[in-house]
Amino acid sequence: MIIIMERNATKVNIEKVLDLLKDNGFKVRCTEGEIHTVIDAIGDKTTVSPGRIAALEGVKEVKIIREPYRLASRDSQSEDTVITFANGVKIGGNNKPVAMVGPCSIEDYDGLLKVAIAAKEMGCQFLRGGAFKPRTSPYDFQGFGEQALKYLKKAGETTGLLTVSEVMDASDLDMMCDYVDVLQIGARNVQNFKLLQAVGRCSRPVILKRGLASTIREFLLAAEHIMYQGNKNVILCERGIRSFDNAYTRNVMDIASIPIIKKYSHLPVIVDPSHGTGQRYLIEPMAKAGLVVGADGVMIEVHNDPEKALSDGKQSLPIPMFKDVMKRLNQFRDRLHYEKQCLSANVK
């Protein structure tokens, strides 16, 4: 870290900062400029927090050089993380982007199975659906709970698709793990640290969605909470952030976050254009945009009858439209993957 002292900082002020750093094992170098004294400090920030240093008299600013997320950073692992499932499906690295599709909420088995069959037909790998629905209003549909999970597991086994559903509470984890292959942490729980720590102690891979107002650093630190508990199989999901303009889109889908995360983290990243835009007609172009900038997969909401959906019908694709969109996405994905492979071969 770099500590910049106030222009009127005294020698006593500077010595106190140096003594604190040295006492905590930091190597320090002090440079006296014409206006400010600058202290370079190399060491373990867990022994003394930047906030503690900033509180010392005469300190103007403390700048952190290394990102605070260690396990999720490329400093700790330069190669991309690849998550491999029992059926051979892989997410991350140079593997083809995957597709996770399904209804916002699981309402009945027959409707879910129709979506699952269509997903399998179009080459998708994951069936997703909500059992516990975190809603802004207590009067909105809250999900069918464990019964919905039973439907999800049965549809997954019938079609051979891996299953994904959101966990809302640490007390539900054991039950959830009986039904799903991948746990999802929703945007509202991205800073529910007890829940993050609990899924970090599970063996299931975790999809972590970006919070409504989370910075990229906060997003990666949320992943760090999971990884710190031992679960390294974290998949990040860009699903849009809140903005002041909701006349045309539900959220602002931050496409730039994907290559930024790829630069600083080794974790796989998928994109959710359904929540990212809230508009059915924007799903295909934004899914393509996500794939172009390096997303490892797409998550798309699909419903057998969106007009009667109990939640998020407006942003869900009906099955015929889904098939058309997915056909074009598959062709687009395959072309991008081929070009990427050719580029990689030429670089080598």
C-alpha positions as CSV (number, residue, x, y, z in Angstrom):
1,M,0.0,0.0,0.0
2,I,1.0,3.6,-0.4
3,I,0.5,6.1,2.4
4,I,0.5,9.8,1.5
5,M,1.1,12.2,4.4
6,E,-0.5,15.6,4.8
7,R,1.7,18.5,3.7
8,N,1.9,19.7,7.3
9,A,2.6,16.3,8.8
10,T,5.2,16.4,11.5
11,K,8.2,14.1,11.9
12,V,6.4,12.6,14.9
13,N,3.3,11.9,12.7
14,I,5.5,10.1,10.1
15,E,7.4,8.1,12.7
16,K,4.2,6.8,14.2
17,V,3.1,5.5,10.8
18,L,6.5,3.9,10.2
19,D,6.6,2.3,13.6
20,L,3.1,0.9,13.2
21,L,4.0,-0.6,9.9
22,K,7.3,-2.0,11.0
23,D,5.8,-3.5,14.2
24,N,3.3,-5.4,11.9
25,G,6.0,-6.8,9.6
26,F,5.8,-4.4,6.8
27,K,8.8,-3.4,4.7
28,V,8.7,0.4,4.3
29,R,10.3,3.0,2.1
30,C,9.9,6.7,3.0
31,T,10.2,9.4,0.3
32,E,10.2,13.0,1.3
33,G,8.9,15.2,-1.6
34,E,8.6,19.0,-1.8
35,I,5.0,18.9,-0.6
36,H,4.1,15.4,0.7
37,T,5.9,12.6,2.3
38,V,5.1,9.2,0.7
39,I,5.5,5.9,2.4
40,D,5.6,2.6,0.3
41,A,4.6,-0.4,2.5
42,I,4.8,-4.0,1.5
43,G,3.2,-6.6,3.8
44,D,0.1,-8.5,5.0
45,K,-2.9,-6.1,5.3
46,T,-4.6,-8.5,7.7
47,T,-2.1,-7.5,10.4
48,V,-3.1,-3.9,10.2
49,S,-6.0,-2.5,8.3
50,P,-5.7,0.5,5.9
51,G,-8.4,2.1,8.0
52,R,-6.3,2.0,11.1
53,I,-3.5,3.7,9.3
54,A,-5.8,6.3,7.8
55,A,-6.9,7.2,11.3
56,L,-3.4,8.2,12.4
57,E,-2.8,12.0,12.6
58,G,-1.1,13.4,9.6
59,V,-2.2,10.8,7.1
60,K,-3.9,12.2,4.0
61,E,-4.6,9.1,2.0
62,V,-4.0,5.3,1.9
63,K,-4.0,3.7,-1.5
64,I,-4.3,0.0,-1.9
65,I,-2.2,-1.5,-4.7
66,R,-3.3,-5.1,-4.7
67,E,-6.9,-6.0,-5.0
68,P,-8.5,-7.1,-1.7
69,Y,-10.0,-10.3,-3.2
70,R,-7.2,-12.8,-3.1
71,L,-8.6,-16.2,-3.9
72,A,-10.7,-14.9,-6.8
73,S,-7.8,-12.9,-8.2
74,R,-5.5,-13.8,-11.1
75,D,-2.7,-13.0,-8.7
76,S,-3.4,-16.2,-6.9
77,Q,-4.4,-18.2,-10.1
78,S,-3.4,-17.2,-13.5
79,E,-5.3,-19.9,-15.4
80,D,-9.1,-19.8,-15.8
81,T,-11.1,-21.9,-13.4
82,V,-12.9,-24.7,-15.2
83,I,-15.9,-26.3,-13.4
84,T,-16.6,-29.8,-14.5
85,F,-19.8,-31.6,-13.7
86,A,-20.4,-35.4,-13.3
87,N,-22.0,-35.6,-16.8
88,G,-19.0,-34.0,-18.4
89,V,-20.4,-30.5,-18.9
90,K,-17.7,-27.8,-18.3
91,I,-17.9,-24.1,-17.6
92,G,-15.0,-21.7,-18.1
93,G,-11.6,-21.7,-19.8
94,N,-11.7,-22.4,-23.6
95,N,-14.9,-24.5,-23.4
96,K,-18.0,-23.6,-25.4
97,P,-20.3,-21.3,-23.5
98,V,-23.2,-23.1,-21.8
99,A,-26.9,-22.2,-21.7
100,M,-29.1,-22.2,-18.6
101,V,-32.8,-21.8,-19.3
102,G,-36.1,-22.1,-17.5
103,P,-38.9,-20.2,-15.9
104,C,-38.5,-17.5,-13.3
105,S,-40.6,-19.6,-11.0
106,I,-41.6,-23.2,-11.1
107,E,-45.4,-23.3,-11.2
108,D,-46.3,-26.9,-12.2
109,Y,-44.5,-30.0,-13.5
110,D,-46.1,-30.2,-17.0
111,G,-45.2,-26.6,-17.9
112,L,-41.6,-27.1,-16.6
113,L,-41.2,-30.4,-18.5
114,K,-42.2,-28.7,-21.7
115,V,-39.5,-26.1,-21.2
116,A,-37.0,-28.8,-20.2
117,I,-37.7,-30.8,-23.4
118,A,-37.3,-27.7,-25.5
119,A,-34.0,-26.8,-23.7
120,K,-32.6,-30.3,-24.3
121,E,-33.7,-30.2,-27.9
122,M,-31.8,-26.9,-28.4
123,G,-28.6,-28.2,-26.9
124,C,-28.8,-26.5,-23.5
125,Q,-27.1,-28.0,-20.5
126,F,-28.9,-26.6,-17.5
127,L,-32.5,-26.2,-16.4
128,R,-33.1,-23.4,-14.0
129,G,-36.2,-22.3,-12.1
130,G,-37.1,-20.6,-8.8
131,A,-38.7,-22.4,-5.9
132,F,-38.3,-19.6,-3.3
133,K,-38.9,-16.2,-4.9
134,P,-37.6,-13.1,-3.2
135,R,-40.1,-10.4,-4.1
136,T,-40.1,-6.7,-3.4
137,S,-43.8,-6.9,-2.3
138,P,-45.0,-9.4,0.3
139,Y,-48.2,-9.7,-1.8
140,D,-46.4,-11.0,-4.9
141,F,-46.0,-14.7,-5.6
142,Q,-43.4,-16.2,-3.3
143,G,-42.8,-19.6,-5.0
144,F,-43.9,-23.1,-4.2
145,G,-40.9,-24.1,-2.2
146,E,-39.9,-27.8,-1.9
147,Q,-42.6,-29.0,-4.2
148,A,-41.1,-26.9,-6.9
149,L,-37.7,-28.4,-6.2
150,K,-39.2,-31.9,-6.6
151,Y,-40.6,-30.9,-10.0
152,L,-37.2,-29.5,-11.0
153,K,-35.3,-32.6,-10.0
154,K,-37.8,-34.8,-11.8
155,A,-37.6,-32.7,-15.0
156,G,-33.8,-32.7,-14.8
157,E,-33.6,-36.4,-14.5
158,T,-36.1,-37.0,-17.3
159,T,-34.2,-34.8,-19.8
160,G,-30.6,-35.3,-18.5
161,L,-30.2,-31.6,-17.7
162,L,-28.3,-30.2,-14.8
163,T,-30.5,-28.2,-12.4
164,V,-30.1,-24.7,-10.9
165,S,-32.2,-23.0,-8.3
166,E,-31.8,-20.1,-5.9
167,V,-31.2,-20.6,-2.2
168,M,-32.6,-17.9,0.1
169,D,-31.7,-19.1,3.6
170,A,-28.8,-21.1,5.0
171,S,-31.4,-23.3,6.8
172,D,-32.6,-24.6,3.5
173,L,-29.2,-25.7,2.2
174,D,-29.4,-29.4,3.1
175,M,-32.8,-29.7,1.5
176,M,-31.7,-27.7,-1.7
177,C,-28.6,-30.0,-2.1
178,D,-31.0,-33.0,-2.3
179,Y,-32.6,-31.5,-5.4
180,V,-30.3,-29.3,-7.4
181,D,-26.8,-29.5,-9.0
182,V,-26.0,-25.8,-8.7
183,L,-27.0,-23.3,-6.0
184,Q,-27.8,-19.8,-7.0
185,I,-27.3,-16.7,-4.9
186,G,-29.6,-13.9,-6.1
187,A,-28.9,-10.3,-6.5
188,R,-30.6,-9.3,-3.2
189,N,-28.4,-11.7,-1.2
190,V,-25.0,-10.8,-2.7
191,Q,-24.0,-9.3,0.6
192,N,-25.8,-11.7,2.9
193,F,-22.5,-12.8,4.2
194,K,-23.8,-15.6,6.5
195,L,-25.5,-17.2,3.5
196,L,-22.4,-16.7,1.3
197,Q,-20.3,-18.4,4.0
198,A,-22.8,-21.2,4.3
199,V,-22.8,-22.1,0.6
200,G,-19.0,-21.8,0.8
201,R,-19.0,-24.8,3.1
202,C,-21.1,-26.8,0.6
203,S,-19.8,-29.0,-2.2
204,R,-22.3,-27.7,-4.8
205,P,-21.1,-25.2,-7.4
206,V,-22.5,-21.7,-6.8
207,I,-23.9,-19.1,-9.3
208,L,-23.4,-15.7,-7.7
209,K,-25.5,-12.9,-9.2
210,R,-24.3,-9.4,-9.2
211,G,-26.2,-7.1,-6.8
212,L,-28.5,-4.4,-7.9
213,A,-25.9,-1.7,-7.0
214,S,-22.8,-3.7,-6.5
215,T,-19.5,-2.5,-7.8
216,I,-17.3,-5.0,-9.6
217,R,-15.0,-5.0,-6.5
218,E,-17.9,-5.7,-4.2
219,F,-19.1,-8.4,-6.5
220,L,-15.7,-10.2,-6.5
221,L,-15.4,-9.8,-2.7
222,A,-18.8,-11.5,-2.4
223,A,-17.3,-14.4,-4.3
224,E,-14.3,-14.3,-2.0
225,H,-16.6,-14.9,1.0
226,I,-17.7,-18.2,-0.6
227,M,-14.2,-19.2,-1.7
228,Y,-12.7,-18.4,1.7
229,Q,-14.9,-21.1,3.2
230,G,-13.4,-23.7,0.8
231,N,-15.8,-23.8,-2.2
232,K,-13.8,-22.7,-5.2
233,N,-16.5,-23.6,-7.7
234,V,-18.1,-20.1,-8.1
235,I,-19.7,-18.9,-11.3
236,L,-20.3,-15.1,-11.5
237,C,-23.4,-13.8,-13.3
238,E,-23.8,-10.3,-14.7
239,R,-27.6,-9.6,-14.5
240,G,-27.7,-5.9,-14.7
241,I,-27.5,-3.1,-12.2
242,R,-30.0,-0.4,-11.2
243,S,-30.1,2.9,-13.0
244,F,-32.2,6.0,-13.1
245,D,-33.8,5.1,-16.5
246,N,-36.3,2.3,-16.2
247,A,-38.6,3.5,-19.0
248,Y,-37.1,1.1,-21.6
249,T,-35.2,-1.5,-19.6
250,R,-35.5,-3.1,-16.1
251,N,-31.8,-2.7,-15.4
252,V,-28.7,-1.6,-17.1
253,M,-26.8,-4.7,-18.3
254,D,-23.1,-3.9,-17.7
255,I,-21.5,-5.7,-20.6
256,A,-18.1,-4.1,-19.8
257,S,-18.0,-5.9,-16.5
258,I,-17.4,-9.3,-18.2
259,P,-14.0,-8.5,-19.8
260,I,-13.1,-6.5,-16.7
261,I,-13.8,-9.5,-14.5
262,K,-11.9,-11.7,-16.9
263,K,-8.9,-9.5,-16.6
264,Y,-8.7,-9.5,-12.9
265,S,-10.3,-12.8,-11.9
266,H,-10.0,-16.4,-13.1
267,L,-13.6,-17.3,-12.2
268,P,-16.1,-18.1,-15.1
269,V,-18.7,-15.4,-15.9
270,I,-22.2,-15.9,-17.4
271,V,-24.7,-13.3,-18.5
272,D,-28.4,-13.0,-17.8
273,P,-30.0,-10.8,-20.4
274,S,-33.5,-11.6,-19.1
275,H,-33.0,-9.8,-15.8
276,G,-30.4,-7.5,-17.4
277,T,-33.0,-5.9,-19.6
278,G,-36.4,-7.1,-18.5
279,Q,-37.5,-7.0,-22.2
280,R,-38.1,-10.1,-24.3
281,Y,-36.9,-8.5,-27.5
282,L,-33.6,-7.5,-26.0
283,I,-32.6,-11.0,-24.8
284,E,-31.0,-12.2,-28.1
285,P,-28.9,-9.1,-28.9
286,M,-27.7,-8.7,-25.3
287,A,-26.9,-12.5,-25.1
288,K,-24.8,-12.1,-28.2
289,A,-23.1,-9.0,-26.8
290,G,-22.2,-11.0,-23.7
291,L,-20.8,-13.9,-25.7
292,V,-18.7,-11.5,-27.9
293,V,-17.0,-10.0,-24.8
294,G,-16.2,-13.4,-23.4
295,A,-19.1,-14.7,-21.3
296,D,-18.9,-18.4,-20.5
297,G,-22.6,-18.9,-20.8
298,V,-26.0,-17.3,-20.9
299,M,-29.0,-17.6,-18.6
300,I,-32.4,-17.1,-20.2
301,E,-35.9,-17.2,-18.8
302,V,-38.3,-19.4,-20.8
303,H,-41.9,-20.1,-20.0
304,N,-44.4,-22.4,-21.6
305,D,-47.1,-19.7,-21.4
306,P,-45.5,-16.3,-20.4
307,E,-48.9,-14.4,-20.5
308,K,-50.0,-16.5,-17.5
309,A,-46.6,-16.6,-15.7
310,L,-46.8,-15.8,-12.0
311,S,-43.6,-13.8,-12.2
312,D,-41.5,-12.1,-14.9
313,G,-43.6,-13.1,-17.9
314,K,-42.7,-10.0,-19.7
315,Q,-39.0,-11.0,-19.9
316,S,-39.6,-14.7,-20.6
317,L,-39.4,-16.3,-24.0
318,P,-42.3,-18.5,-25.1
319,I,-41.1,-21.9,-26.3
320,P,-41.4,-21.3,-30.1
321,M,-39.5,-18.0,-29.8
322,F,-36.9,-19.6,-27.5
323,K,-36.2,-22.2,-30.1
324,D,-35.7,-19.6,-32.8
325,V,-33.5,-17.5,-30.6
326,M,-31.5,-20.4,-29.3
327,K,-30.9,-21.7,-32.9
328,R,-29.3,-18.4,-33.8
329,L,-27.4,-18.2,-30.5
330,N,-26.0,-21.6,-31.0
331,Q,-24.7,-20.7,-34.5
332,F,-23.3,-17.4,-33.2
333,R,-21.7,-19.2,-30.2
334,D,-20.1,-21.9,-32.4
335,R,-18.7,-19.3,-34.8
336,L,-17.2,-17.3,-32.0
337,H,-15.7,-20.4,-30.4
338,Y,-14.2,-21.5,-33.6
339,E,-12.6,-18.1,-34.2
340,K,-11.3,-18.1,-30.6
341,Q,-9.7,-21.5,-31.1
342,C,-8.1,-20.4,-34.3
343,L,-6.8,-17.2,-32.7
344,S,-5.4,-19.2,-29.8
345,A,-3.7,-21.6,-32.1
346,N,-2.1,-18.8,-34.1
347,V,-0.8,-17.1,-30.9
348,K,0.8,-20.4,-29.9
